[in-house]
């Protein structure tokens, strides 16, 4: 085998190794919800009585005086109210799943005209502790199996979207959620302009309190 060919094979091996390492570092980490920001051994590990059990209710609402903003190809929708309510599937999991019982929106409008925003399928929400580039007591949020419908009641335009990554849960004495991410267009009637949307908003977690994301 000539030298050039050996170098080429070596380069391929290095790239494959890096890809494998990258895939490993991106894998989910065991996640739990904690009553205190404990860090035994320098890691955000939840110990003993600090651990919230399976079935814990997570309740959050849109911060007072703020709006959930949803720019879409049909127009910019703003909602004055929104509530998220669910229960954890387990005490610790990789990632930690939450059954969504309530995902609702109120006072929604586009340029002063009423709009209905409905979670046709609430789905589930996964919480995964943020450990890159450093360990934290915060977590990423991802919706699965959720279907969102936006209906412009004054025109009859009706669009459906599939949410995915929806922001970050920041732990604290009163935790907060920075809600935001893409909305992938899935279907709509003739008046619905095809194309993806996004949404953003700020929520306060009122239950459980306090709340930190841990291992």
C-alpha positions in Angstrom: 0.0 0.0 0.0 1.5 3.4 -1.0 2.0 6.2 1.5 -0.7 8.4 0.0 -3.3 5.7 0.3 -2.3 5.0 3.9 -2.7 8.7 4.8 -6.1 8.8 3.2 -7.3 5.7 5.2 -5.9 7.2 8.4 -7.9 10.4 7.7 -11.1 8.5 7.2 -10.5 6.6 10.5 -10.0 9.9 12.4 -13.2 11.4 10.9 -15.1 8.3 11.9 -13.7 8.4 15.4 -14.6 12.1 15.8 -18.2 11.4 14.6 -18.5 8.6 17.1 -17.3 10.8 19.9 -19.6 13.6 18.9 -22.6 11.3 18.8 -21.7 10.0 22.3 -21.4 13.5 23.7 -24.9 14.4 22.3 -26.6 11.5 24.0 -29.2 12.2 26.7 -28.3 12.5 30.3 -30.4 11.2 33.2 -32.5 14.0 34.4 -34.6 14.7 37.6 -36.3 17.5 39.3 -34.9 18.7 42.6 -36.0 20.8 45.6 -32.4 22.1 46.2 -29.4 22.9 43.9 -27.2 20.2 45.5 -23.8 19.5 43.9 -22.1 16.5 45.6 -18.7 16.0 44.0 -19.2 19.1 42.0 -22.1 17.6 39.9 -25.8 18.7 40.0 -27.0 15.4 41.5 -30.3 15.4 43.4 -30.0 13.4 46.7 -32.5 11.7 48.9 -35.5 13.7 50.1 -34.7 16.6 47.7 -35.9 14.5 44.7 -39.4 15.2 43.4 -41.2 11.9 42.8 -42.9 10.5 39.7 -46.2 12.2 39.1 -45.0 15.6 40.2 -47.2 18.4 38.8 -45.4 21.0 36.7 -47.6 24.2 36.3 -46.5 27.3 34.5 -48.2 30.4 33.1 -47.3 33.2 30.8 -45.6 36.0 32.8 -48.0 38.9 33.7 -47.8 41.8 31.3 -46.1 39.7 28.6 -47.4 38.0 25.4 -46.7 34.8 23.5 -45.7 35.9 20.0 -46.3 33.6 17.0 -45.1 35.0 13.7 -46.6 33.0 10.8 -46.8 33.4 7.0 -50.5 34.4 7.6 -49.7 37.1 10.2 -48.3 37.7 13.6 -50.4 36.2 16.4 -50.1 37.4 20.0 -51.6 35.7 23.0 -52.2 37.5 26.3 -52.4 34.3 28.3 -51.1 30.7 28.2 -50.9 27.8 30.7 -48.7 24.7 30.7 -49.7 21.9 33.1 -48.4 18.3 33.3 -47.1 15.4 35.4 -43.7 13.8 35.3 -43.7 10.2 34.1 -40.8 9.1 36.5 -38.6 10.5 39.2 -35.5 10.1 37.0 -35.2 9.3 33.3 -33.1 9.9 30.2 -34.7 12.3 29.3 -37.4 13.1 31.9 -40.8 12.9 30.3 -43.9 15.0 31.3 -47.4 14.1 30.3 -49.1 17.3 29.2 -52.6 17.7 30.6 -53.1 21.3 29.6 -51.5 23.5 27.0 -53.8 26.4 26.3 -53.7 29.9 25.0 -56.1 32.8 25.5 -56.6 36.4 24.3 -55.0 35.7 21.0 -55.3 38.1 18.1 -53.6 39.3 14.9 -53.7 43.1 14.4 -56.7 43.3 16.7 -58.7 40.5 15.1 -59.4 37.4 17.1 -57.5 34.2 16.5 -57.9 30.8 18.1 -54.7 28.9 19.1 -55.4 25.4 20.2 -53.2 22.4 21.1 -55.2 19.8 19.2 -52.8 17.2 20.6 -51.0 18.2 23.8 -48.4 15.4 23.5 -45.6 15.1 26.0 -42.6 17.2 27.0 -39.1 16.0 27.6 -36.7 17.8 30.0 -33.0 17.2 29.6 -30.4 18.7 31.9 -28.0 21.1 30.2 -24.5 19.7 30.7 -22.6 21.4 27.8 -20.3 23.3 28.0 -20.6 23.1 31.8 -23.0 21.5 34.2 -26.1 23.5 35.2 -29.4 23.2 37.1 -31.3 24.1 33.9 -32.8 21.9 31.2 -33.9 22.0 27.6 -37.5 21.4 26.7 -38.8 19.4 23.7 -42.4 18.6 22.7 -43.3 15.3 21.1 -46.6 14.3 19.6 -48.0 17.8 19.9 -50.2 19.4 17.2 -50.9 23.1 17.2 -53.8 24.7 15.3 -54.1 28.4 14.5 -57.5 29.6 13.2 -58.0 33.1 12.0 -61.7 33.4 12.8 -62.2 36.5 10.7 -60.9 34.9 7.5 -61.4 31.2 8.2 -57.7 30.5 7.5 -56.7 27.4 9.5 -53.1 26.2 9.8 -51.5 23.2 11.7 -48.0 23.1 13.1 -45.7 20.5 14.7 -43.6 22.0 17.5 -40.2 20.6 18.5 -37.6 22.2 20.7 -39.4 24.8 22.8 -36.9 26.5 25.0 -35.1 26.3 28.4 -36.3 25.7 31.9 -34.1 27.7 34.3 -34.0 26.4 37.8 -34.5 28.6 40.9 -36.6 29.4 43.9 -39.2 30.2 41.3 -38.2 28.6 38.0 -38.8 30.2 34.7 -39.2 29.0 31.1 -37.9 30.8 28.1 -40.4 29.4 25.5 -39.3 29.5 21.9 -38.6 27.5 18.9 -39.7 26.5 15.4 -43.2 25.5 14.3 -43.1 23.1 11.4 -46.1 23.6 9.0 -47.9 20.3 8.4 -51.3 21.1 6.8 -53.9 23.8 6.3 -57.0 24.8 4.3 -56.9 26.9 1.1 -56.5 30.1 3.0 -53.5 29.0 5.0 -50.2 30.2 3.5 -47.8 27.2 3.6 -44.6 27.8 5.5 -43.1 27.4 8.9 -43.6 29.6 11.9 -42.1 30.1 15.3 -43.1 31.2 18.8 -41.6 32.9 21.8 -42.7 33.8 25.3 -41.7 34.0 29.0 -43.3 31.7 31.6 -43.2 31.5 35.4 -43.3 28.0 37.0 -45.6 28.1 40.0 -45.5 24.4 40.8 -43.4 22.8 42.0 -41.6 25.5 43.9 -38.7 25.7 44.3 -37.4 23.7 41.3 -34.0 22.9 40.0 -33.1 20.5 37.1 -30.6 17.9 38.3 -29.3 14.4 37.6 
